[in-house]
């Protein structure tokens, strides 16, 4: 009987009674799985993140040990004495490997032609990063208002603010370096809000624009030569890396993938980056990040603060792009007017944000086609979020 009792105590069912919070986290994981599978909320990463969350909260599985990574460093001695499967996979997040490789795949799938054809859209992509810095200051303000419950320093505030870039890999990259303890909640918030872009953005876009502005028809973009498309990633890599060396891993891999696409001589590498490589890394990244969503990481007021500031970051990012487009129209309205709706695409949820601009614009004017115009600020937002990440890393890492 003693042996049977010891066996029962070793099961996860017994451990659930010792810490019933695990049941809540398992429920949250199942909810996220439902959203990813049934509602198709960013399913490629939502499903893997949710399953990683499920695995890490199964008592006794010992697949991931958060204590191995406390203090921002890997405890190699403890790691070598009893690491689980996800502990090994998480090293790719900790060392910044997975986000950079995903950026390579994103670059291989991205056409920067609309941005090159209309360089003004780079400003709209930059303006949409307003949400990042508003959320950064908002997180610090929450700490000042609720000092007993919330403790966000500059590192944590930067990690929360980067959610506003609407770029999951960038949020993971910054948070894994500045505030690894917040990685689970930040990743869940980032991808949840990215999936909700079609819900969050349209009311803000309509609130800040008039019907006349939403009906503006923009001139057709000029053709972009292959030479321009080849030179662009090289120039951007050199300029951004010299300006912000800390942004070089993300921007460099993004532009390398784009060079594979546009050079015309590396088709096999481009296809690999777009398909096999990015798919494999997405699995490892999602499961690893989901595993950081432990009970200790979620059961606190700071998680609520992250969710609140995350949605504020998206809202202000959308508003920043729209308002700058309206300001630019003060000078360009007679010559080359801009439909302010494309400013909302400056958040880097590619291509979802550009599609939202197209949908909202076409409802106002069925003959209006904004998709290619919106892709300019949309891809500029990818570069902008990487630069904002570089700024935070240069300041606080």
C-alpha positions in Angstrom: 0.0 0.0 0.0 2.9 2.4 0.7 4.3 1.8 -2.8 0.9 2.5 -4.3 0.5 5.7 -2.2 3.9 6.9 -3.3 3.0 6.2 -7.0 -0.2 8.2 -6.5 1.7 11.1 -5.0 4.1 11.1 -8.0 1.2 11.6 -10.5 0.2 14.9 -11.9 -3.3 14.5 -10.7 -2.0 14.6 -7.1 0.1 17.6 -7.9 -3.0 19.4 -9.2 -4.5 19.3 -5.7 -1.3 20.8 -4.3 -1.3 23.7 -6.8 -4.8 24.1 -8.4 -3.6 27.2 -10.2 -2.2 24.8 -12.8 -5.8 24.0 -13.7 -6.5 27.6 -14.5 -3.5 27.8 -16.8 -4.4 24.6 -18.5 -7.9 26.2 -19.1 -6.2 29.3 -20.5 -4.1 27.2 -22.8 -7.2 25.3 -24.1 -9.0 28.7 -24.6 -6.0 29.9 -26.7 -6.1 26.6 -28.7 -9.8 27.2 -29.4 -9.1 30.7 -30.6 -6.2 29.6 -32.8 -8.0 26.6 -34.3 -11.7 27.5 -34.4 -11.4 31.3 -34.7 -8.1 31.3 -36.7 -6.5 33.9 -34.5 -2.9 33.9 -35.8 -3.1 30.1 -35.8 0.5 29.3 -36.8 1.8 30.8 -33.6 -1.2 30.8 -31.4 -1.6 27.0 -31.6 2.1 26.4 -30.8 2.3 29.0 -28.0 -0.9 27.6 -26.4 0.4 24.0 -26.6 3.7 25.1 -25.1 1.7 26.7 -22.3 -0.2 23.5 -21.8 2.9 21.4 -21.6 4.7 23.7 -19.1 1.7 23.7 -16.7 1.3 19.9 -16.6 2.5 19.2 -13.0 5.5 16.8 -12.9 6.3 17.0 -16.6 9.4 19.1 -15.9 9.8 20.1 -19.5 10.7 23.7 -18.7 12.5 25.2 -15.7 12.2 29.0 -15.4 14.7 29.1 -12.6 17.5 28.1 -15.1 17.2 31.5 -16.7 16.7 33.9 -13.7 18.8 37.0 -13.6 19.0 37.2 -17.4 21.6 34.4 -17.6 21.6 30.6 -18.1 22.5 28.6 -15.0 24.5 26.1 -17.0 25.4 23.9 -14.0 21.7 23.4 -13.1 20.9 23.1 -16.8 23.3 20.2 -17.3 22.0 18.4 -14.3 18.4 18.0 -15.2 17.1 20.1 -18.2 13.9 19.2 -19.9 13.1 19.2 -23.6 11.8 22.7 -23.8 14.7 24.0 -21.8 16.9 23.1 -24.8 14.4 24.6 -27.3 14.2 27.8 -25.3 17.9 28.5 -25.8 17.0 29.6 -29.3 14.8 32.3 -27.8 17.3 33.2 -25.1 20.1 33.6 -27.6 18.0 35.5 -30.1 18.2 32.9 -32.8 14.6 32.1 -33.6 13.3 35.7 -34.0 16.2 36.6 -36.3 15.5 33.5 -38.5 11.8 34.3 -38.7 12.8 37.8 -39.9 14.8 36.2 -42.6 11.7 34.3 -43.7 9.5 37.4 -43.5 12.0 39.2 -45.7 11.9 36.5 -48.3 8.1 36.8 -48.4 8.0 40.6 -48.5 7.9 42.8 -51.5 9.3 46.2 -50.7 8.3 47.6 -54.1 5.4 49.7 -52.8 7.7 51.3 -50.2 10.4 52.0 -52.8 7.8 53.4 -55.3 6.4 55.8 -52.6 9.1 56.7 -50.1 6.7 58.9 -48.2 5.1 55.8 -46.8 8.2 55.3 -44.8 7.1 58.3 -42.7 3.7 56.6 -42.1 5.4 53.4 -40.9 7.5 55.5 -38.5 4.5 57.4 -37.2 2.7 54.2 -36.4 5.5 53.3 -33.9 4.0 56.1 -31.7 2.1 53.4 -29.9 5.3 51.7 -28.8 6.6 54.8 -27.0 3.1 55.7 -25.6 2.8 52.2 -24.1 6.4 52.5 -22.8 5.5 55.7 -20.8 2.1 54.2 -19.9 3.8 51.2 -18.3 6.0 53.4 -16.2 2.9 55.5 -15.2 1.1 52.3 -14.0 4.1 51.6 -11.7 3.8 55.2 -10.3 0.1 54.9 -9.8 0.0 51.3 -8.4 3.4 50.9 -6.7 2.2 48.1 -4.4 0.9 45.9 -7.2 2.9 46.7 -10.3 6.7 47.0 -10.7 7.6 47.9 -14.2 11.1 49.3 -14.7 12.5 50.7 -17.9 13.3 47.2 -19.2 9.8 45.9 -18.5 8.2 49.0 -19.9 10.2 48.7 -23.1 9.2 45.1 -23.5 5.5 46.0 -23.1 5.8 49.0 -25.4 7.2 46.9 -28.3 3.9 45.1 -28.4 2.6 48.1 -30.3 4.8 47.3 -33.2 2.4 44.5 -34.1 5.4 42.3 -34.7 5.5 39.1 -32.6 9.1 38.1 -33.3 10.4 41.6 -32.4 8.4 41.6 -29.2 9.9 38.2 -28.3 13.4 39.3 -29.2 13.3 42.4 -27.1 11.5 40.8 -24.1 13.9 37.8 -24.0 16.7 40.3 -23.5 15.2 43.0 -21.4 12.5 41.3 -19.3 12.5 37.5 -19.8 10.1 37.0 -16.9 7.4 38.8 -18.9 8.0 36.8 -22.1 4.8 34.6 -21.8 2.3 37.4 -21.1 4.0 39.7 -23.7 3.9 37.1 -26.4 0.3 36.1 -25.7 -0.8 39.8 -25.7 1.2 40.6 -28.9 -0.2 37.7 -31.0 -3.7 38.1 -29.6 -3.9 41.7 -30.5 -2.3 41.1 -33.9 -5.2 38.7 -34.6 -7.6 41.4 -33.5 -6.3 44.1 -35.9 -9.5 43.9 -38.0 -11.5 44.6 -34.8 -9.3 47.2 -33.2 -8.3 49.3 -36.1 -11.5 50.2 -38.1 -13.3 52.2 -35.3 -10.1 54.3 -34.7 -9.7 54.8 -38.4 -13.3 56.0 -38.9 -13.2 58.2 -35.7 -10.1 60.1 -37.0 -11.1 60.6 -40.6 -14.0 62.1 -42.6 -16.0 60.3 -45.3 -14.4 62.6 -47.8 -10.9 61.6 -46.7 -11.8 57.9 -46.7 -12.9 58.3 -50.3 -9.6 59.8 -51.6 -8.4 57.9 -54.7 -4.6 57.7 -54.9 -2.4 57.7 -58.0 -1.1 54.4 -59.3 2.3 53.5 -58.1 5.2 53.6 -60.5 6.9 50.4 -61.6 10.0 49.5 -59.5 13.0 48.0 -61.3 14.8 44.9 -60.1 18.0 46.9 -59.6 16.2 49.1 -57.1 14.9 46.1 -55.3 18.4 44.6 -55.1 20.0 47.8 -53.9 17.3 48.5 -51.3 18.1 45.7 -48.7 21.8 46.3 -49.0 21.5 50.1 -48.3 19.0 49.6 -45.5 21.2 47.1 -43.8 24.3 49.3 -43.9 22.4 52.5 -42.8 20.4 51.0 -40.0 23.2 48.8 -38.7 25.6 51.8 -38.5 22.9 54.0 -36.9 21.7 51.3 -34.4 24.1 48.3 -34.2 21.7 46.6 -31.8 19.1 46.4 -34.5 21.5 44.7 -36.9 20.4 41.0 -36.1 16.7 41.7 -37.0 17.1 44.2 -39.8 20.1 42.3 -41.3 18.2 39.0 -41.4 15.1 40.7 -42.7 17.1 42.2 -45.6 19.1 39.1 -46.3 15.8 37.2 -46.8 14.6 40.0 -49.1 17.8 39.8 -51.0 17.3 36.1 -51.5 13.9 37.0 -53.0 15.0 39.8 -55.3 18.5 38.9 -56.5 17.2 36.3 -58.9 20.1 33.9 -58.3 19.1 32.4 -55.0 15.6 31.0 -55.7 16.3 27.8 -53.7 17.4 29.8 -50.6 14.4 32.1 -50.9 12.0 29.2 -51.1 13.6 27.5 -48.1 13.5 30.7 -46.0 9.8 31.2 -47.0 8.7 27.7 -46.3 10.7 24.9 -44.5 13.0 27.1 -42.4 10.3 29.6 -41.1 7.9 26.7 -40.4 10.4 24.8 -38.4 11.5 27.9 -36.4 7.9 28.9 -35.8 7.2 25.5 -34.1 10.3 25.8 -31.9 9.6 29.5 -31.1 6.0 29.1 -30.3 6.4 26.1 -28.0 9.4 27.7 -26.2 7.6 31.0 -25.7 4.4 29.3 -24.6 6.4 27.3 -22.0 7.3 30.6 -20.2 3.6 31.2 -19.4 3.8 29.6 -16.0 1.4 30.2 -13.1 3.9 32.6 -11.4 4.2 34.6 -14.6 0.4 35.0 -15.1 -1.1 35.2 -11.6 -0.3 38.9 -10.8 -1.5 42.4 -11.5 1.4 43.0 -13.9 -0.2 40.7 -16.5 -3.3 42.8 -16.5 -1.1 45.9 -16.9 0.6 44.2 -19.9 -2.8 43.4 -21.6 -4.1 47.0 -21.0 -0.9 48.7 -22.3 -0.8 46.3 -25.2 -4.2 47.3 -26.6 -3.3 51.0 -25.9 -0.1 50.5 -28.0 -2.1 49.1 -30.9 -4.6 51.9 -30.7 -2.1 54.8 -30.6 0.0 53.1 -33.3 -3.0 53.1 -35.6 -3.9 56.7 -34.7 -0.3 57.9 -35.2 -0.2 56.7 -38.8 -3.6 58.1 -39.7 -2.9 61.5 -38.1 0.4 61.9 -39.9 -1.3 61.1 -43.2 -3.8 63.8 -42.5 -1.0 66.2 -41.7 0.9 65.3 -44.9 -2.3 66.1 -46.9 -2.1 69.7 -45.7 0.9 70.0 -48.1 0.1 67.3 -50.7 -3.6 67.5 -51.1 -3.5 69.4 -54.4 -0.7 67.4 -56.0 -0.6 63.9 -54.7 -3.2 63.4 -51.8 -2.9 60.5 -49.4 -5.8 58.5 -48.2 -5.3 58.6 -44.4 -6.6 55.1 -44.1 -3.3 53.7 -45.3 -1.6 55.3 -42.3 -3.1 52.7 -40.1 -1.2 50.0 -42.0 2.0 51.4 -40.5 1.8 48.8 -37.7 3.8 45.8 -39.0 1.0 43.2 -39.0 1.8 42.2 -42.6 -0.4 42.0 -44.7 -3.4 42.1 -42.4 -3.2 45.8 -41.6 -3.0 46.6 -45.3 -6.0 44.5 -46.0 -7.9 46.4 -43.2 -7.1 49.7 -45.0 -8.4 48.2 -48.2 -11.6 46.9 -46.7 -12.5 50.1 -44.9 -11.6 52.3 -47.9 -13.6 50.2 -50.3 -16.7 50.3 -48.1 -16.6 54.1 -48.5 -15.7 54.1 -52.2 -16.2 50.7 -54.0 -13.9 51.9 -56.8 -11.0 52.6 -54.5 -8.1 50.2 -54.3 -5.8 51.0 -51.5 -4.1 47.6 -50.9 -0.8 48.3 -52.8 -0.6 51.8 -51.4 -1.1 50.4 -47.9 1.6 47.8 -48.3 4.2 50.7 -48.4 3.6 51.8 -44.8 2.9 48.2 -43.8 6.4 46.9 -44.8 7.9 50.2 -43.5 6.3 49.3 -40.1 8.4 46.0 -40.1 11.5 48.1 -40.4 10.3 50.7 -38.0 9.5 48.1 -35.3 12.9 46.6 -35.7 14.5 50.1 -35.3 12.4 50.8 -32.2 13.6 47.5 -30.8 17.2 48.6 -31.5 16.6 51.9 -29.7 15.3 50.1 -26.6 18.2 47.6 -26.6 20.7 50.3 -27.1 19.3 52.2 -24.1 18.5 49.5 -21.7 20.4 46.2 -22.5 
